[in-house]
Amino acid sequence: MVLGSIVYSIVFITVITSGAKQCDSPVHQIKSMEPSFGGCDGFYGIGKGLADGFQPEPEAKTYDDLAGMIFGKLNPGDVIKSMFLGQIMTILFWSIGIICVLVALVLGIVVCIWSCCSTCVPKDTKVRSEVTGYLFAFSLASIFIFALTGLIFFNFAETDLIDSVDNTLTYANQISGDLNTVIGGGTQQITCEVTSTTTKTFADMKKLIQNYATIVVDGTKNRVGLTEVNEFNDQEFAEANTATTTAAQNLQNFWNTPQIPPLVASICAINSQTLSSQFGSVIATVQGLTTAAKSMRNSKELNDINAQIKTIKEKIQDQSAKATSSMKTTQAKIDQSMSSITDMLTKLQKDIDAIMTSLKTMHKNFVDVSWSGSWTSMTLGLRIGVIIPAITGLVFCIIAFVAVALSLKKQDGFAQKLSGTVLSGVSSLVTASITLMVVAIVTFVLGWGVSAVCVPVFETPGYQLFHRIKQEVAPVGNGTPVVVNVGKILEQCSIDTMTLYKAIDGKTIISKESIIDQLKLDSYRQQANGEIMKQPNLTFPVNKNYETYITDLDGFTTTAKGANLEDCKNPSLTNLYTAYITALEKSNELAKKFQKNLNALSENSPKTTAVATELNDNYFKKGDASINEAITKLMTDLEQKVFICRPLVEIFKNGGLLMCERFGRPIQGLWAGVGLTALFCFFLCILLLFTFRWLKTNSKETAGSVKGSFKNGLEANDADFKKDDKKKNGKKPSNKSGSSEE
């Protein structure tokens, strides 16, 4: 392409007006893949913010490991393991550690409350506060709402995640298709520019160089007058001179033969005396000029000049042949330079296709139910493992709320029975809460893994990871491979008008300077000039006799044309005179041309080498100007039009959106939703104990009665449990009843 544009400019106007092929440079529009999760976006964002916040500033090793994983140099499992071990304390604290703290706190509070309920029995006269009951009712309702909210968000998150996983290939194919379209289109643009210009342009340039020696030499011959001398028709000159000689002899013979009356003849002889006396001199003069023309044609001086011109042409042809060879080499290297870029892009496309093939296989084996039920089993198990414990907590929360509401209205037997259910729900809630927390831990670790990849890969400013990823562009000839920094490309391509050539600093691969250096046309000009200047400055002296002949002939012509033959009154004489004048004028005209040619060559022959050098310089300067114009146009196209690379950044952003948003946000929503439900279930455990104690405390109506005492209530519950036990064992219940203690 480069040299194509170079030489193209030499026939620039012709090529443009003849409708040369223009390569289209469309910019592929990338459709954003940013997802929208409706009202869940904010909640997912909170979970993502927490998970991302746990990520420390990525270390150099993290970037190096991820880069190695991307290019298959490191095993993904080893990289994830290394990253996990590097943050093990953070993960343990924010998952298992924090749960242990919560469990210990809850169990401690439970033990304290239980101890208070068992030993510090309130007096029969103690009256519970209705305000406390309303507070418990409000707290139970609040916990129910928060726990239910967490469960709802979990279900939305799992649904969104399943949808994202099920449509993985759709999203991946969109990214792959966009990338292949951009890379393939850009490659075609580069290839088009190369093939549509180099072939024709190099052909034109070769033709130009082939004619170069002829153009310079012919120009030199014209400037010094050699062309006119060589092309002077001496045969025509000889024939004209022969015709003049014949006409002079015919006219002379007419006078020598008395054909005019004596009286008229005497008057005619007086008027034509000058004419009749020049015939001998004219014949001798034109015969001398004929001989002079033949002598000049074979003269040593003329042969030497022609030989010198031939030598100059041969020297220039030698240099033009070298220039043609240099052009072929340059064309090959330019094609190789551009091919190295397209090969890099082709390799990238193959890598993408390989990744897509692996992704499709993995998706088929993992998600497709017809091949494996692991994905369905996992999603179903996750949903059951969260919903059942959460529903358990919500049911006991509702029971406690109903018990409090009924007890506030009237502390009767049904409310007392519900209080026992509330107490039995504590142990169930502890188990449910721990189960939910375990699920939250697992999903949190998964969310951490997503953040561990997203933060350094997609969310760290300046594409830090990709500065460690480098792609080699194959060297041209014996050159050094050009290393392309992917991070720098992404930074540069963030500009809307940036081209790939400019982003990869394409001047290091092919540039105006490198083309000029490769062509070395100026060196061939200098070598040609050197060979020309080695030639001697030849002279071409003009014989003085030639000038005398030509001067005399011009005088004879003037004299003859001034003769007056009207007094002769002889038509035959008039006809012979007219023929003589015509032939004489022709000889005189050719003689003047002959003289002009000889004088011009005589004057300019010493300047032959200087003229040839000047024309050689002018020719090359014109070519250099065209080359510079063409290279400038080419570089402008490469830097401003060919392969706009902004779509690559958009595709990269879509990759981040797919990984961190479409997959990442639902994953973060999973652990946040489960964690929210689990946390409030723990709180519910404590609240149920407080609620139970409040339910067993005397109301205003039951204060002071045995029926309403807290301890008797406990004993009654214990008796009921024993009765149930005996019924199961087939024994009758005892008639004894526990005595009440004051």
N, C-alpha and C positions, 0 to 999 in steps of 0.2 A: 504494500500500500504506500509506503513512504516514498520509495523511488518512483512509484507510479505517479504520485502527485508531483514529484520533483520534475520529471520530464514532461508530465502532463501540461505544465504551465507553458512549455515551449510552444505547444499548439493549443494553448488555453482557450482562446476565443473560439477557435474552430470546434473544439470538443464541446464546449458549452452550447454553441449555437446548433450543433448537429444533434443535440439531445442525448448526450451520454447518459448511461444508466446512473441513477442516483439511489443510494442506499437509504432506505427509510430508517429512522431512529425513534421509534415510538417508545414512550415511557409507560411501562405496565403499571396499572393502578392496583394497589394492594388493598383489599378489603380488610378492615380491622376485625379482629376476632375477640375484642373485649366483651366479656360476658356480662349479663345483667341478671342478678338473682332477686330482683324486686325488693321486697321489704327485708329480706335476709342479708342484703349487702352490708348493712351497718354492723350486724352481729358477727358475720363472717370476718369483717374488717377488724373487729376487736380481737378475735382469736388470732388472726394473722399478725396483728400488731404485737401481741404478746409473744407469739412464737418467733417472730423476726427479732423482737427485742432481746431474746435470750441468746441470739447469735453474736459472738464476739467479732471484733474486727478481723476479717479473714487474714490469715498469715500467708507468707510466701509459699510455704509448703502446701497449703490448701489449694492455692491456685495451680501450683505445679501438678499436684495429684489429679485435680479435675481436668487439666489440660491433657495429662497422660491418659486419663480414662476416656476422654472424648475421641482420641486418636487410637484407642485400642492398645496402648502401650502398658496400661495398668488394668488389673482386674477390677470391675466396678465394686464387687464385694469387699475387696481389700481397701479400696478408697473409702467406702462408706464406713467400714470398720475403723479405719484410722481416724476419720472425722468424728465418729461416735466416741472413741476412746479419748480423743482430744478434748471433748466436752462432757466426759462422763460425770464429773461432779455436778455440773449444772443440771444435767438431765436427771440424775438421781435426786437432787434436792427438789427440783420443781415437779417431780412426779412422785416417786416413792417417799422421799423425805417429807414433803409437805403433807402427804396422806398420813404418814406415821404420826406426825405432829397432831393432825386433826383427830385421828383415831384415839391417840393417847388423851387428848383434851376431852373428847366426848366421853370416853370410858371413865376418866377421872370425875367428870361432872356427874355421870350416871351413878358411880359409886357413892359420891358425896350425897346426892339426892336420896339414893336408896338407904343410905345409912340414916339420913335424917328421917326418912319415912318409917324406918324400922325401930329406931331408938328414941328419937325425939318426938314422941307422939303428942299431938296437940291436946290440950285439955278439952273436956267435953263442952266447956263454955265458950271455946274459941269460935269466932264467927268469921267466915271468909268474906272477902271484899268482892262485890259485884263488878267493881271497876276492873279488878284483876281478871275476872271472867271475860269481860268485854275485850280486855287487852289480849288475852289468850285467843279469843275468837278472831280478833283482827290479825294476830300473828299467824294463826293457822291458815287463815284465808290468804295472807300474803305469801306464806311459804308454798301453799298450794299453787298460787299463781306463778311464782318464780319457777317452781319445779316443773309445772306443766309447760311453762314457756321454754325451759331448757329441753324438755322432751319434744315439743313441737319443732324447735329449731333443729334438733337432732334428726327428726324425720325428714325435714326439708333438706338438710345437708346430705343425708344418705341418698335421698332421691336425686338431688343434683349431682352427687358423685357418681351414682349408677348411670345416670344419663350421660355424664361426661365420659365415663369409661366405655359405655356401649357405643358412643359416637367417636371413639378415639380415632378410628381410621378415617372417618369423614374429616375431622379437624386436621389430622396429620396429612391426609391427601391434599387438603387445601394448601397447607404450608409447602408440602413437597411440590405440588403443581405450580404454585406461585414461584418457588425458587427455581424450578426447572424452566419455567417460562422466562424468568428474568435472565438467568444464566444462559439458557439456550438462545434467547433473543439477542442478548449482548454478544454472544459468540458469533451468531450469524451476522450481526452488524459489522464486527471486526473482519470476519471472513469476506463479507461482501465488499467492504472497502478495499481489502487487499486484492481480491480477484478481479474486481471491476475496474481497477485503475492500473495496477502494475503491468498486466498483460499488454494492454493497448499502449500504455505510456512507454514501457521499455521498448516495444516494437517501434514506436515513433522516434524514440531517442536513438535507437540503433540505426534507423534509416538516416537520421540527421547526422550521426557520426560517420556513417559510410559516405555521405556526400560532403563531409566536412573538408577533406583534402581538396576535392575538386573545386569547392566554393572558394576556398582561400587562394588556391593557385590560379584559378580563372580570374579572380579579382585582382591578383597581383599582375597577371599578364595584361589585363585591361588597363590597369593604372599606369604601367610603364610603357604601354604602346606596343607590346610584343604581339598581342592578338591581331592588331591591324596589319602589322608587317607580315606575320605568318599567313594571314588570310587574304593578303593582297593578291589579286588574280593576275599574275604575270603573263599567263597565256592570253587572257583578254587584252592585256596591255600590248603584247606582241602583235596580236591580230589587228588591233586598232592602229598601231604604228605601220603595219604592212598595208593596211587600207589607205593610210595617209600617203605612204610612199607611192602606191599605185595611182592615187588621184593626182599627185604632183607630177608623176611621169606622164600621165595622160594629158594633163593640161600643158606640160612642156612640149610634148609631141605636137599638139595642136598648133602651137606657135611656130614650131619649126617647119610646119607644112603650110604653104601659102593658101589659105582658104578665104581670105578676106580681100576685098578690092583694095588697090594700092592707096587711094586717097583715104579710105576709112582705116586701112591698116596703119598708116602713119600716125593718125590721131589716136587710134587704139593703142599703139605701141607706146606713145608718150604717156598716156594715162595709166597703163598697166606695167610700166617699166619696173616699178618696185616689186610688183608681184612676180613677174617673170624672172627676176634676178635672184629670188630666194629658193627656187626649187631644189637646187643642188644642196644648199645648206640645210634645208628642212629634211631632205632625205637622209643626209648624214647624221643629223641630230636625232631623229626618231629611231634610226638604226642603232645609234649609240645608247639611247635610253633602253631599247630592247635588250641589248647586251648587258647594260647596267642592272636591269631587273633580274636577269638570269644569274649574273655574278653575285648579286646580293643574296639570292635564295640559297646559294651554295657557299656563302662566305663563312670563314672560320668564326668570325665574331658572332654572327647570328646563331651558328650551330652551338657555340659555347654557351650563349644565353639560354637557348632552348634546353641544352643539357643541364644547366644549372636549375632551371625551373623544374625539370623532371626529377632531379635529385631532391629538391625541396619538397615536391609532392610525395616522393617515396618516404622521406623522413616524417612528414606529417601523417602519412598513412600508417607508418609504424606506430606512432603515438595514438592514432585513432583506434588501431587494433587493440592496443593495450587498454585504452579507455573502454572499449567494448567488452573486453574480458573482465575489467574491473566492474563494469555495470552488471554483468552476469553474476559475478561473485557477490556484489552488493545486493542484488535482487534476491539471491538465495538466502543471504543472511537476514535480510529484512523479513522475508517470508518465515524464516526460522524464528526470528524474534517474536513476530506476531503469533506464530504457531505455539511458541512456548507459553504465551498467555492463554491462548485458547485451550492448549493441552491441560493447563492448570485448572481452567474452568470445567473442562470435560472430566477431569479426575474428580473434581468436587461433585459434579453431577453423579458420577458413579458411586461415590461415597454416600451421597444422599439416597440413591436407589438401594444400596446395600442396607442402610439403616431402615428404610421403609420396608424392605423385605423381612428383616429381622422383627420389626415392630408388628407386621402383619402376622407373622408366625407366632409370636408371643401372644398377641391378642387372640388369635384363633385357639391356641392351646389353653389359654387361661380363662377367657370369657365365653367362648362359644360353647353353649350347653351341649351341643351334639358331640363335642370332643371331650369336654371335662365339666363336671358339675361343681368344681371347687369355688368358682366365683359366685355362683348362686348360693351354694352352701354357706360361704363366708358372709355374704350380705344378709341372708336369712338368719344365720346364727347371731350376727351382730345386732340385728333388729330385735330378736327375741331376748338376747342377753341384756338389752337396755330397757326394752318396754316392760317386761315382766317385773323387774325390781322397781322400776319407776312407778308402774301402776300400783304395786303393793304399797309403796309409800303414800301415793295419792289416796288410796282407799282408806288407809289408817288415818290420814289427815282429815278426810271427810267424816269418818266415824268420830274422831275427837271433836271436830267442829260441831257435829250434831249433838254429841254428849254435852258439850259446853252450853250449846243453845238450849237444850232441854232442861239442863240443870239450872240455868238462869231463870227459866220459866217456873220450874218446880222440881225440887230435888226428890224424885220418887224412885221406885225400885228399878224402872227401866234405865234411868240415867246411871244408877249405881252399877247395873249390869254392864252397860257400855263402858264404864270406867275400867272394868276388868279387861275388856277387849283392848282398850287403849294401852293398858299396861303390858298386855301380851304382845302388842305391836312393836314395842321397843326393840326386843331381840330380833324380830323379823326385819325391822328397819336398819338395824346395825349391819345385818348380813346383806341386805339390799344395797345399802350405801357403800359397803366395801366392794361389792360386785361392780357397782357403777364406777367406783373409783379405779378399779382395775382396768375396766374398759376405757376410762378416761386416760389412764397412763399409756395404754397401748396406742390409742389414737393420738395422744399428745406426742409420743415418740415418732409416730408416722408424720405428724405435722411438723415436728422438729426436723425430720429428714427432708421434707419439702423445703423448709426455710433454709436448711443447711446448703441446699443446692441453689435455691432461687437468689439468696442474698449475694453470694459471690459471683454467680453467673449472670443474673439479669438485673439485679437491683443495686449493685455497687457502681458509683459514678465512674466514668472514664473507661469502661470496658476493661477493668484491670485483668480479668482472667484472660481475655483474648489478646492482650499484649504478649502473653506467653505462648500464644499459638502462632506459629509462623509457617508460611507456605513458600517453598522454593519455586522460582521460575527458572526453568532449565537454561543453562548458559548457551550463548551463541558462539559456535566455534570453540576456541580455546579460552573463552572468557570465564569469568567468575559467576557462579549462580547468584541470582538476585533473590534475597530473602524478603518476603512480603510479610509485614506485621498485620495480622488480622484485626487487632484492636485499633491500630491506626487507621485501617480502612474503614472500620465502623465509625470512628470519630469523624473522619473526613467526609464520609458519605452521609452524615447527618445534614449536610448542606444540600438543599434541594437541587442545585444545578451541578453538583459534583459528578464527574465521570470516573469510571474505574481507572482509566489511564492516569489521571491526575492523582487519584486516591492512592494508587500503588507507586506513585512517583515514577511513572513510566519512562521519564527521561533517562533513568538508569538502565533501561532496557533498550530503548531506541529514541534518538533525538536528532534534531537538525544537525548538531555538531558531529554526532557519530556518523551520520549519513555522508556529510561532506568529507569527513576524514576517511571514510571507507572508499568513496568514489575517487578522491584525489585528482579530480579533473584539473585543478589548477597546476598540479605537478606535471601533468601531461602537456599543458600549455607552455610551461616554462621549459620543459625538455624540447618541445618542438621549436620554441624560439631559439634555444641554444643551438640546435642543429641548423637552423636557418642562418644564424649569425656566423656559423663556421664557414659559410660559403663566401668566396671572394667577391668584391665589387667589380663587376665586369663593365667594360666600356664598349660603345658601338660607334666608331668614327664614320662620318659620311664623306665619301669621295667628292672632292671639289669639282671634278669633271661632271658628276651627276648634277650638281647645282647649276653649273654652266649650261649644260644641255637643257635643263628645265627652264632656266631664265631665257635662253635664246628661243626656245620653242614658244614661250609665252609671247615674246616680242614678234616672232614670225606670225603668230596667230593674230595679233593685233594689227600688224601691217597688212596681212592678207585680207582681213575683214574690211580694211579701209580702201581697198582698190575699187576703181570706178570703171566698169566694163560696159556702160550703157552706149558709149560712142562706138563700140565694136559692132553692135547690132547684129549679133550672131547667136541664135538660140543654142546651138551646139556648144559654143564657148560658155554661154551662161550656165548650161547644165553641168559642164565639167567643173566650172568654178564653184557652183553650189555643192557638188559632191566633194570637192577638195576642202572647202571651208568646213563642211560637216565632219569629215574625217580628221581634219586638223584640230578642231575644237575637242573632239573625243580624245585624241592623243594628249592634248594640252590638259584636259580635265584629269585624266588618269595620271599624267605626269605630276600635276600639283598634289594629287592624293598620295602618290608615291613619295614625293618630297616631304609632305606633312608627316607621313608615317615614319620615315627615316629620321627626321629631325626630332620627333617625339621620343622615339626609342633611344636616339643618341643622347638626348637630354636626361632621360629617366633611368636608363640601364644601370648606372652606378647606384641607384636607389632601390634596386630590386629586393635586396635582403631587408632593408628598412621597411619597404612597403609590405612585404610578406609578413614581417613581424607585427606591424601595425594592424593588418587585417586579422591576423591570428588572435591578437589581443582583443580586438573589437568583437570578433565572433564569440570568443569565450566569455567576454564581459556580458554580452547579450544572453548567452546561455546561463551564466551564473545568476543574472538577474531573474531569469525565468525559474531557475532552480530554487532560489531563495523565496520567490513568491509562492512556488508550489509547496515547499516545505512549510512555510509559514501557514498556508491554508490548511495543510495536513495537520500540523500541530494544533491549530485552532479547532479543527473538527474533533480531534482526539480529546482535547481538553474541555470542549464545550458541548459536543453533540453526541459522540459515539458512546453508547453504554452508560446512560445515566444510572448511577448506583444507589440513589436514595431508596429504591424499593428493597434493597438488601437490608437496610436498617428497619424498614417497616416489617419485613419478614422476621427479622430477629425479635422485634417487639411482639409480633404475633406468637413466636415461640415462647417468649416469657409469659404472655397472657395465657397461653394454653397450659403451660406448666404451673405457673404460680397463681393464676386467677381461676381458670376454668376447672383445674384439678385441685389446686392448692387451697382455695377459699372453702370449698365444701369440706375438705379434710380438716381445716382449722375449725370449721363450724361443728364438725363431729365432736372433737374433744371439748370444745367450749360448751356445746349443748349438754353433753353427758356430764361434764364437770359441774356445770351449773345445777343440774338436777341432783347429782350426788352430794354436792355441798349443802343444798337445802334439805336433803334427806337426813344428813347428819344433824343439821340444826333441828329438824323435826324430832329426832330421837330425844334430844334434850327437852324440847318443848312438850313432848308427850308425857315425860316424867313430871314436869311441872303441872301439866294439865291434870294428870291422874291425882296428884296430891291435892290440887284445888277441888277436884270433883269429890274427894273423900272428906274434905273439910266441911264442918257444919254450916248450913245456911242459917238465916235468921229463924226459920220455922223449926229447924231440927236441933238448934243449939241446946245443950244440956240433956238431951235424951240419949238413952242407951243406943237406940236405933241409929242415931246419927253419928255416934263416936267413930273417929278415924280408925282406932285400933280394932274395935269390934267389927268394923267393916273389913279390915284385913283378915280377922279371924273367921268372919263369915265366909269370905272368899276362900279361905283355907279349908273350911268345913265343906264347902261346895265341891272343891277339888277332891277331897277325901271321899265324899259320897260318890262322885263319878268313878273314882278308883275302885271302890267296893262293888259298884254295879258291874263294872267290867270284869271283876274277879268272881262274881256270883255271890257276894256276901251282902247281907242286909245291913243297912246303915244303923249305926248306934243311935240310941235314943238320948244319949247324953249330949248335952249342949255345953259349949264353953261358957264359963262365967265371965262376965264383964269386969274389967279392971277399971278402977277409977283413975 
